[in-house]
Amino acid sequence: MSATETPAALHMSAAPPTAPERFLTLRDLVQLTTLKPSRLRQMVAAGLFPAPIRVSANRIAWRSADVAQWQSACPPVTQGA
């Protein structure tokens, strides 16, 4: 903090608080994407799907924002294709 900044000025310039990011389990992804677990793992290994993060010693999960970005990048499904 510089000599000209007050604690109130720092507070006003800070970004508003956001909701905590949600983590998704493999089971969540299966429901969300309709892909099988084995296919999701293959896609992660090939770099076609976001990689999970380790949230504890025995648990992995996917960031919901990463999965949403992947969904946005997917081409739209066309009828009769």
Secondary structure, DSSP 8 states (H G I E B T S, - for coil): --TT--HHHHHHHS--------EE-HHHHHHHH---HHHHHHHHHTTSS---EEEETTEEEEEHHHHHHHHHHS----TT-
